[in-house]
Amino acid sequence: MIGISLLTLVPGASGAGIERYARDLCRGLGHCGSRAYVALLPTVAPGAADGIPGRVIGGYPASRSLTGRAVAMAFAVARPGRVAREMLAGGVKALHYPLTVMIPPVTRVPAAVTIADVQHEEYPEFFSAPERLYRRWMYARTAKLARVVITLSRFSASSLMRHLGVPAGKIRVIPLGVDPERFRPGAAAREPFLLYPANFWPHKNHARLFDAFARVRARRPELRLVLTGAGHGGRTLPEGVASRGLVSDDELVRLYQTASATVFPSLWEGFGLPPVEAMACGCPVVVSRGTSLPEVCGDAARYVDPLSPGDIASGIEDVLRNPAPLVEAGRRRAAQLTLEACVRAHDAVYGELLA
């Protein structure tokens, strides 16, 4: 049996992309996995396993608060024995930690860990000094203890080798994918709004997007910008910008299906799933020229310099004037990045661990 450890998952706070990855992986394993699995769940997310059996690990002192999460992680690292016994109960022979850190560090069975990126090494200014120290120590420790390190793009693989010294032979690159039954074009007409699905984090580059949007809106006063994700509440947003906050998957799909374009001017991405979700829904995308995004989007996106509001605005204008080529190219690209392919590649890694 393979244990999928979601112990550090805090719904809505773990990062929308990595949380979706973990949940979709569990759901996909239930549909097309070839082994027995169990999701190892924290008390704050007892229903996070959708598709495979789940077991709440009561010995892990999960918390929703930032301080409580830090305490829980420290406890699990310092005294992993009790939690490890709970995790391995029922015949668990190998573990996968999809949420970046190997907490608790169970070494009695072979383990794989997914490290999506090492953004803190490239943009240390986006993190506090204690967070930088924690990440540098924990990421390096995790990569050393794991039998296999999964990452989501060739770009991220090169970053792991450069910053963490992970040997190439230990890394498995598995691109993320979307479920075409869920993310697909709708029947409703496109509306005059742009969509940016991202938490309000420094690397998501909202300020420059707001500047770019204001330039476009000066010529298109009917245009709106819709934000989703955490961290927008309580902020004064520019005219024409509205936040929906954390939305359900169904609502997110509706937004992709009706937006004029999805914009994604992020400064750093280990993969960048939202542009692929948008493409699968027939929504043209404007994305940053850098990090993993050209690898992920191929020829199906309009690329812009994320440091230049003027270039972002020009990209948006180009797509609004002529979306059709990107719509078709986007659907072709999204068809190459399926959830099933992602899940089967993970299942192959689990076979390595068991062998």
Order of alpha helices (4+ residues) and beta strands (2+ residues): beta-alpha-beta-beta-alpha-alpha-beta-beta-alpha-alpha-beta-alpha-beta-beta-alpha-beta-beta-alpha-beta-alpha-beta-alpha-beta-alpha-alpha-alpha
